[in-house]
Amino acid sequence: MNSRLLQEKLASKAASARVQRLAEGQLKPEEIITELYLASFARKPTDEELKIATAPFIGEGATRRTATEDVLWSLMNSAEFVFNH
């Protein structure tokens, strides 16, 4: 989904925005990913999904903010999300 409105919501710096709250919080990357999976798919990630989704948090130049946005953007563009929502 290539939506300017969706991108603006993901990039929102509002204190109530999920990405902002998670990026500024104290949760470990694995806990952030689990929360995003629960919010997007109403399930926890598998071990393999967790491993893959952790990569954006440890990449060169990664920040908690960019990694959280990237993971959520990926989940929202997945077939599982599109077909269930």
C-alpha positions in Angstrom: 0.0 0.0 0.0 1.5 3.3 -1.1 -0.5 5.8 0.8 0.6 9.2 2.0 -2.0 9.2 4.7 -0.8 5.8 6.0 2.8 7.0 5.9 1.9 10.1 7.9 0.2 8.0 10.5 3.2 5.7 10.9 5.6 8.6 11.1 3.4 10.6 13.6 5.3 12.0 16.6 2.1 12.3 18.6 2.6 10.8 22.1 -0.4 8.6 21.5 0.9 7.1 18.3 1.8 3.5 18.6 5.2 3.7 16.8 6.2 6.8 18.8 5.2 5.1 22.1 7.1 1.9 21.2 10.2 3.7 19.9 10.5 5.8 23.0 9.6 3.1 25.4 11.8 0.6 27.3 10.7 -2.6 25.5 13.3 -4.9 23.9 13.0 -5.2 20.1 11.5 -8.7 20.5 8.8 -7.2 22.7 8.1 -4.4 20.2 7.8 -6.9 17.4 5.4 -9.1 19.5 3.2 -6.1 20.2 3.1 -5.1 16.6 2.1 -8.7 15.6 -0.6 -8.8 18.2 -2.0 -5.4 17.0 -1.7 -6.4 13.3 -2.6 -10.1 13.3 -4.0 -10.8 16.7 -1.2 -13.4 17.2 2.3 -13.6 18.3 5.1 -14.0 15.8 6.6 -17.4 15.1 10.3 -17.9 16.0 11.2 -17.4 12.3 9.1 -14.3 12.0 10.7 -12.9 15.2 14.2 -13.6 13.8 13.4 -11.8 10.5 11.7 -8.8 12.1 14.6 -8.3 14.5 17.0 -7.5 11.6 15.8 -3.9 11.1 16.8 -3.2 14.8 20.4 -4.3 14.3 21.1 -3.0 10.8 23.7 -0.3 10.2 22.2 3.1 10.9 19.1 1.6 12.4 17.2 3.4 15.1 14.4 2.1 17.3 12.1 4.5 15.5 13.0 3.5 11.9 13.0 -0.2 12.8 9.6 0.0 14.4 8.2 1.9 11.4 9.7 -0.6 9.0 8.3 -3.7 10.8 4.8 -2.2 11.1 4.9 -1.1 7.5 5.9 -4.6 6.4 3.1 -6.2 8.5 0.5 -3.8 7.1 1.6 -4.7 3.6 1.5 -8.4 4.1 -1.1 -10.7 2.6 -2.1 -11.8 6.1 -3.0 -8.3 7.1 -4.6 -7.3 3.7 -6.9 -10.3 3.6 -7.9 -10.3 7.2 -8.5 -6.5 7.5 
